[in-house]
Amino acid sequence: MTDTASPRSPVERSSPRMQALARLPVFFGLTGKRVLVAGNTVGAAWKVELLAAAGANVDVYAEDPCGELCEVAAAPPAGSVTLHRLPWDQGAIAGCALVVGACESAEEAQRFHAAARAVSVPCNVIDQPDYCDFSFGAIVNRSPLVVAISTDGAAPVFAQAIRSRIEAMLPAGFARWADAARSWRSAVKQSGLSFNGRRLFWQVFTRAALQNPNGEPSRADFEALLRQTGTEAPAAEQGSVTLVGAGPGDPELLTLRAVRALQSADVILYDDLVSNEVLDFARREAKRMLVGKTGHGPSCKQSEINSLMVGLAKSGRRVVRLKGGDPMIFGRAGEEIDACRAAGIAVEVVPGVTAAQGAAGRLGISLTHRSAARRVQYLTGHGENGALPQDIDWQSVADDSTTTVIYMPKKTLRLFVERALAAGLDPATPALAISNATRPQEQTIAAPVGELADAALPDGPTVVMIGTVCTGAMDSIHSRESGTQDSGSLLSRGRTNGDSIRVR
């Protein structure tokens, strides 16, 4: 990535548009509102309990109510439940906020739905989606924090499994923090904080909740959070820059801290190597600007990126500089940090998974091993002028107890291998070239280092690993191919994760 490449200017990209939704997720405020439930089933009883828990006054029409309905009516969780031992009629539906029917036949379902439509009342017929204006999802209750999951009726068991996962992730104590947020909101508005200051308060609040999820937030906590906001507010008003590692491409490798930075950013300056799946974690309102730097291709000048980043921060924006891999490895982070410090801009770094780590993890390679490699070194395949760097320690590359990882090696790999062999590197040393590490289109070429330069490297960002630690991966690839292909030729086949492996 050099400034000698053909220039291009930063490009503002619009936020991704919302994809089609099977259902619009909405949350009805039902406190004190009248809701009708018609039917005499266990499913109807559950809907009555759910609606009453949301504060509704539920009128139940069932000529012979079952035991579950009677139990809920006797002790509703909130709101009220009134049993009417009568069949429903059109007059009962009029004026309701919602109606729910447990209908025994398609004909009754159609009649119930038509009656609700006639008086413009939203209707749900249990287990009959053709007659539902709205649906109930699987619920995680940390009220007032509520999470609902819907599959549009396609796979209720799947929705329940997802609910269980989310249940395990959300501590029960979050209900207390959400309740505290509700009770403190008015005080925060009247605190005299600016808009940015109020948003900072809720960020500080969120950090406290995540660090102490089972705590009991008190008035003293509110005062402490307000003081902390006052301390941090001046810097927040001045803007800031956060260098964030996006990882090699798989969005699941983002750190929690990286996600929080993306979700609080005003502007995101990102590189070509950052995947769209990673950008999906960003706050929807954040402005996105492509400031791509590609090896030997069109690139924004580093000085231009620095000026843009500093200018945005000086205007009070929270800027995230989103870089592929880890920002501190071959990403010019030092120059960007220096530019921020020279301008008096607050700057921090959120580390990421670098490409070598991602590739090693996918292939099951330990980059150091007490019987094979006592150290690992990362090298860049080209310098500022685009050529192979002149200051490489070739003796360390030739050391058979070292794992060498080369970033951006495509244009200079042949010369690199020639110099390494001349320095004493065994040409039979195992080597791997991995492109698009951790992404669905990941590809791996395995070959002795003396033959690797003759292989056609795959498209996409690539790293090369050289060292004894690659032996296991090479053997695994060869054994996978043995009996079906000649392992002495360049092979390619699909893997279950969508990767492609080549063996030379």
N, C-alpha and C positions, 0 to 999 in steps of 0.2 A: 504494500500500500504506500505509494510514493506520490509526492507532489509533482513529479515529472510526468505523470500520466495525463491524458487529455482531461481538461478541467470540466466541471459541471457545477451548477449552482444548487444550493439547497432547494428542495421541492416540498411545498406543503401538500400533505395528503389528507383527504377528508376522512372522517371517522367511518368505520364500516357501517353499512346500512343494516337495519334490523332484518333478520331473516324471517320467513313465514312462520307464524305461530299456529299450532293446532287449536289452542285456547288462549284467551287473554287472561293472565293471572291478575285478579283483583281481590281486594279484601273489603267485604261489606261491613259497614258500621251498623250493627243491629241492636244496640242498647236501647231498650224501650220500644222497639219496633214490633209490629205484629207479624207473625209468620204462621202459616198453616201447614200441617203435616197430615196427610190422609193415608190411612192404611194400618194394618195390624200385623206387622212382621218384626223380627229382630232388627232387620236393617232400618225400618222406620224408627224403632226405639233409639238406635245409635244416632240417627240424624236429629231426633228430638233432643238428645243429650248434647250434641254438638252445637245446635242452634241456641239452646238455653245457655250453654257455657259462654257463648258470644253475647249474652245479655238480652236475647230476644224474649218476647212474650209469645209462647208457642201454644197455638190452639190445635189440639190433636183430635181428628175425627176418626173414630173407630167404634163400630157398633159393639164389639166384644173385645176390649183391649187385652192384650196378652200381659203376662206377668212383668216382662221387661218394661213395657210402657207404664204400667202402674208404679213400678219402682222409681223410674225417672220422674214421674209426675209428683210422687210423694216427697222427693228430695232432689230438686233440680240443682245443678252446680252453680247457676246464676240465673238471672231473668226469672221467668215463671213458666209453668206448664199447666194447661187446663185441658182436662179430658172431656170430650163431647161424645157420648155414646150414641152417635148418629152418623149417617152417611154424609159425606161432604156435598155441598151444593154451590151453585154459582154465586149466591149472595154471600156465602162464607169466604169466598176467595177475594171478593172486591175489597180494596183497601189494604191488602197485605203487601209487605215489602218483598217477600219471597213465598213460593209454595213448593212443597215437596210431596210427591205421591209414591206410595208403594202399591202399584197396580198389579192385579192378578192376570190381566190379559192385555193384548195389544189394543183391543177395542177400547177398554177402559182407559188405557194410557193415552190414546189419541183423544178421547173425550175430555180427560182431565187437562191435557196440554192445551186443547182448543179453548176450554173455559178460561184458563189463565191468560192466554193470548188475547181473548176478547176484552179483558179489562186491563191489558198491558202490565201484567205481573210476571216477572221472571219465574220460570218453572223448571223443576228437576224431577224426572221420573226415574226412580231407582233402578239401575241395571238396564235401562232402555235409552241409550244415547240418542236415538232418533227423536226423542221427545224431551230433550234437555236443552234449555237455554244456557245453563251453567252446570258445572260439575264440581264435585268435592274431591280434593286431592288427599294424599297421605300427609299427615300433619306432624310436625315437630313443635311441641308447645313449650316455649320459654317465655310465655306471655309477660309483657307486651311484645317480646320478640317471638314471632311466629313464622315458621317455614312450611310451605306447602309444596308438594310434589305431585305432578300430574303426568300421566301418559296418554291422556285423552281416551281413557278406557281401554287402551290397547293391551296393557300388561299390568294389571293391578298388583300382582305379586312382585314384579320388578320395582314398582313404586314403593312398596312396603320394604323391600330390601334396601333401597336407597335411603328411605326414612331411617332405617336402623343404623346405617352408616353415619348419617348426619346426627342422629341422637347421640351416638358415641363420641362424636367430635365436639358437640356443644355442651359444655358443663352446665349442670342445673343452675349454678349460681349466676349464669348470664341473665336469668329472669330478674334477679335483684338489681343488676346493673342497668338493664333496660328500663326497669321501673324507676330507678334513680334518674336516668336520663329524662324520662317523661316529667318527673317532678322538678327537675332543675332547669328545664328548657326556658321557662319564663324568666328565671333569674339571670340566665346567661344573656338573654336578649336585652335585659335592663342593666347589664354590667358596665356598659360604656365601651365595650370592645368593638372594634371595627368589624366589618364583614369577614376579612381575613383572620382577624383575631378570634372571632367566634368559631370559625372553621378550625382554627388551631386548637381551641379549647376542646372540641370534640375529638380531635386527633389525640390530644393528651389524655382525654378521658378513655378513648379506645385502648391506648397503650396500657393504661392502668388496669382496665378490665381484663385484657389478655394476660397481663402478668399476675393478676390475683383474681382469677375467675370465680372463686368460691368465697370471696370477701363479702363483707356487709357494708356497702358504701353508706357513709354518714355525712352529716353536715360538715364535719371537720375535713372529710375527704374532698368535698366540694370546694371548701376554702383553699385547701392545699393545691388542688388542680387549677383553681383560678390564679393563685400566686405563681404557679409554674408557667401558666400561659402568659402572664405578665412578663415573666423573665424571658421567655422565648419569643414573644411577639415582635420586639424590634427587629430581630434577625429575619423573622418570617415576612415582615412588611417590606424588607429590603430585597427579598428574593433569595434564592439559593440554587445550587447545582448539586445534583446527586449522580455520580457515575455508577451505573447499574450493569452488572453482568447478566446478560440474557441467556447464557449457556449456549451449547452448540446447536440447539434447535428444538429439542423435546421440551414442551412447556412444563411438563411435570418435574423438570429439574430446576425450575425457578425456586429460589429461597422465599420463605415467607416475608422476609424483609424487602426483597425485590418486588414482590406483589404489592406490599403496602406502599412502596415508593411510586409504583405505576398508578396506583389508585388514588394517590394524592397529588399527582403532577398536574401542572397547568399546561406545560409544553413538553413534548417528547421528541428529542433529536435522536434518530435511530439510523443504524447502518443497514446496508443491503443484506447482510448475513442474518439479520434478526427475522425470525419466522413470524408469519401472520398469527399463528396460534399463540405466540408470546404476547403480541400486541393486543390480543383479545382481552388480556387481563387489565389493560389500561382503563382509566376513568373515561367514560364515553365523551365527556365534555372537553377532554384534553386535546390541544392542538398537536397534530403529528407532522413532523418534518423529516423527510428523508435527506440525510447528509452523507450519502453513501461514499465509502472509500473501498474500491475493489482493486485487488492486485493486478497491475498491468492494464487496468481498464479505466473508464471515465471515473474521476474522483473529485470530490469537493476539496479545495485547498484546506489544509489544516488551519491556517491563519484565519480563513473565512469562518470555519466552524467555531474557532475560539471566540472570534468577535461576535458572532451570532449568539452563542451561549452566554457570554458575559453581558451583552446588551439586553437580552431577555431577562436575565436575573436582576440587572440593575433597574428594570422597569417594575420589579416586584413579583415576577413570576417564579414559580417553583419549577425548575428545569430538570428533567431527567435526561441524562446523556446515556442512551441505551446502546450497549456494545455487545456484539456476539462473543460468546465464551466468557472469559474473565477479563474485566477491563484493565487489569494491571499486567496482562501478558500480551505483548506485541500489539497494544491498542492505543499507543500514544497518550495514555492516561497522564503520564508525567507532565507533558506539555499543556494539557487541558487544566490540570490542577494548578500548575504554575500561573496560567493565565487568570484563573479565578482568584488566586491569592494576591496576584499583583493588582487586581481590580478591587480587592477588599470584599470579595464575594464568598459567603460561607459555602464550603464544598465538603462532601463526604463521599465515601466509596462503599458500594454494596458488592462484595465479591460474588463471582459466579462460577459455575462448573466450566472449566476450560475444555477445549476440544479433545486434548489428550486424555483427560480423565473420563470424559464421556465415552470415547472410543474404547479405552481400556476396560471400562465397566461393562460395555456391551459384549466385548470379546472375552471377558473373564481373565484379563491379563493383569498381574501385579507388576507395576512398573519397577518396583524394587523387590528383590527376593534375596534372602540371606545366603542362599547357595548359588545365586546366578548374577545378581546385580546389586552393588552396594550404593549406587547413586543413579539419579536420573537427571538429564539435562535437556532443556528446551532451547532450540535454536531456530532462528528465522532463516528462511531460504533465500531471502534477498535483502539488500541494504537500501539506503535512500535512493541510490541511482538505479535500482532494479536489478543489479547484478549480485552474484554470490558475494557475501561479505568477505573481506580480506583478513579479518582478525579472528577467524574460527580457530580454536585450539584443536588441531587435527589429531594430536596424540590422545586427547580425551575421547574423541570419536572412535579411535582405533582400540581403545581400552575395552577388552572383552568383559569387564565387570561393570560396564556402564550401559544404561539404556538411553538412547538418543532419540528425541522426538523433534522432527523438523516441521515447522509451520510454513505454509505458503511455498512449497517446494517445486511446483510443477515446472517452471521455466529453467530452473537451475539444478534439477536433480541429477542429470547425467554428470555435470561437472563436479557436483558434490561427491558423488560416488567415486569418481576417478581420483579426487584428492584424498578421500578417506582410504581407498585401497592403497594408494601410494604411501600413505602414512602408516600402513601396516594392518588395516582392518581386514579380517579374513573374509574373502568374497562369499564364503558359505554361511556367513552370519545370517540368521533369520531376519526377515524384514516384512513389514506390512504397510500398505498404503490404504488409508481409510478416507473415503469422501462422504460428506453429508452425515457425519457421525451423529447417532441417536435419532435421525430423522427416518421417516418411512422409506425413503429412497437411498438409505445407506448402502454403500458398496465397499468391499474389501478385496484387495489384491494381496496375495501371499507369495513371496518368492525369496530366494537367497539374495542378499543385497547386491551381489555382483550381477544379477540378472534383472533386478527391479527396474533399472533405467530403460531397458528394452521393452517393458510392458507399457501398454497404452493406459495411462492413468484415467480414471473415470471423471466425469464432469462434476463440478461442485467443489466447495471448499474442502481441501485435502490436508491431512497430516500423514507423515511417514514415521513409523517406529522401527528402530534398528536395535537389535540386541538379543541376547540369549533368552530373555523372558518371553520372546515371541514364539519360541519353539512349540509350546503347548498349543497355541492357536493354530500354527501351521500344521502340526500333526493332526489336530482335530479336523481341519479342513481337508487334508489329504485323505484321512480315513473315511470321511463322509463321501468323498468322491471315488474311493478305491472300489474296484469291481464293476464300475459303470463307465468310467472315463479313464483316459490315459493321463495320469497325474503329471506327466512331463510336459503337457501342453497347457495353454491358457484356457481355463474353463470358466463357465459362468452358470450358476443355477440359482433358483429362488429359494429363500428361506421362509420359515413360517411367519417371521415378523416382517416380511416384505423386503429384506435385504437381498443383496446379490454378493456372492463370494467368487473370487477368481483365484485360481492357483496356477502359479507358473512353475 
